[in-house]
Amino acid sequence: MSFRQARYDEPLLWEIGAPAASPSVPTASIPGVPGNLRRRRPLDWPEISELEVIRHFTRLSQMNFGITTSTYPLGSCTMKYNPAVSEQIARRRGAAEVHPYQPEETVQGSLEIIWRLEKGLEKVTGLPAVSLQPAAGAQGEYAALLMVRAYFRDHPELGTRTEVLLPDSAHGTNPASAAMAGYVTKEIASKNGCVDLDALRAAVSERTAAFMLTNPNTGGIFESEIEAIAKAVHGAGGLLYYDGANLNAILGVTSPGRMGFDVAHLNLHKTFATPHGGGGPGAGVLAASAKLEPYLPIPRVVKTGRRFRFEYDRPKSIGKIKTAYGNFGLYLRAYAFLLYHGEEGLKHVSRRAVLNANYAAHELADTLPRPFRPLVKHEFVLSGTPLKARGFRTLDLAKRLLDEGIHAPTVYFPSLVDEALMIELPETESRNDLDRFVAAVKRCVADSPEQLRSAPHSTSVARVDEVRAARELRLSWKDLRTPPSSEPELAAAGAPRPRSSPPGPAPP
Ligand SMILES: Cc1ncc(COP(=O)(O)O)c(C=O)c1O
């Protein structure tokens, strides 16, 4: 299949439509709108038909990469397919139109879904209590570390614990969350892609509050020494934190609770039916062992008889960390995903993700070196170091893959691998897609250095000068129709057009 992304010289909506002659929303004539809320000036919107708007956004979408058109081998972030059935359920009026601050008695169904999802995730994590509240993995990490802090504050007999340990393969949000929670971070070296147990044993001490670990780790390798790791951390009086962003590799096969973790965050926006990316709404839910449960954020959703309610009276809780109760739309998607897969189906999801990763890793074995040789879980890491001798780099390979109609894998992470390419082909990729991906990587690697260094060639936007884009950052649209004399300073700063300025002539 040859690939060529659409290229439109697409103007802004403001440039397509003639300036509106009258208010688009004539609030002045709507009965019942109080005088002080009525619009006094026409809205500065263009006059544009519905079809023009649809065509505009459709054209923009065709100039983009998306999971609906391309394979998305982005490692670590677990970009996955969002099943249509989950989307449909999340968009039903009864769910989508609920107001977050409606009285509890009018949202019993929504509360029941939250409660049921929490119970389902308790089973999945093997931990006895779950709160869905955090809006992202990073917020879940931060909240969990606040819980760890509160726990040690309530247990002075365990000493003053100031350190959080992390492997050098940790995702960047882990040390950032630990530092924000007030801890000193200490990196533990890896050996053959896994935690070096001797280094960990030497580092744990009476200062250790927690060890943060992703399992399988960011190299896609299962930390098989997890029981010894748990023993070393617990033996020193510390707690074990599970970064569950890679949970899709072990669903239904093992669990954080079974591995000895005390607290975990999961990313519903990766493992449970909502794609990650673009910073969209997420859910970095928390799961806690019995001793950390009292510290979970409030409110908790509790069931009394047949009624569901929010409970705020939890004196040890770290408090509220998100408006309302978090991102409800994601809970619906995740709950639907749990229901239609069931226990056996979830196992199948992770087995398939692991099979896909191993198949692609095997097929690419002679193409680029794989620094860690054990069997991989759901993702694998290749090194583009040999490419340098031929005059190009991992970045060029990633850009060239766009010309094949394939989104770039994660590059230069984990940082312990030189010229890293981190590849994840989740369970939803078919055998055909995997073969197409493998063939594309092979073709790109064999390509001429000139083609690679100047790629991509088939996309709507060519390679940008990233240094210049960062140095001359412009985040607002400058309306060329504004006569420069009217707002010279704003226009020079690239600021948006002031709402009151009259529309000028169209740009040449
Ligand atoms: C291993 C790992 N941990 C934590 C995170 C942070 O999650 P979020 O992006 O939702 O904050 C990610 C995100 O990609 C991740 O891959």
The ligand as a Tripos MOL2 file, in Angstrom:
@<TRIPOS>MOLECULE
LIG
   16    16     1     0     0
SMALL
NO_CHARGES

@<TRIPOS>ATOM
      1 C1          5.6670    4.0420   32.0940 C.3       1 LIG1
      2 C2          4.8870    5.3210   32.2010 C.ar      1 LIG1
      3 N1          4.6690    5.8460   33.4120 N.ar      1 LIG1
      4 C3          3.9640    6.9900   33.5710 C.ar      1 LIG1
      5 C4          3.4510    7.6700   32.4930 C.ar      1 LIG1
      6 C5          2.7010    8.9620   32.7410 C.3       1 LIG1
      7 O1          1.3700    8.9010   32.3680 O.3       1 LIG1
      8 P1          0.5790   10.2090   31.8960 P.3       1 LIG1
      9 O2          1.1230   10.5670   30.5570 O.co2     1 LIG1
     10 O3         -0.8550    9.8210   31.8700 O.co2     1 LIG1
     11 O4          0.8340   11.2880   32.9160 O.co2     1 LIG1
     12 C6          3.6670    7.1730   31.2020 C.ar      1 LIG1
     13 C7          3.1570    7.9280   30.0190 C.2       1 LIG1
     14 O5          3.4240    7.7320   28.9140 O.2       1 LIG1
     15 C8          4.3930    5.9590   31.0510 C.ar      1 LIG1
     16 O6          4.5950    5.4310   29.8380 O.3       1 LIG1
@<TRIPOS>BOND
     1     1     2 1
     2     2     3 ar
     3     2    15 ar
     4     3     4 ar
     5     4     5 ar
     6     5     6 1
     7     5    12 ar
     8     6     7 1
     9     7     8 1
    10     8     9 2
    11     8    10 1
    12     8    11 1
    13    12    13 1
    14    12    15 ar
    15    13    14 2
    16    15    16 1
@<TRIPOS>SUBSTRUCTURE
     1 LIG1         1 GROUP 0 **** ****
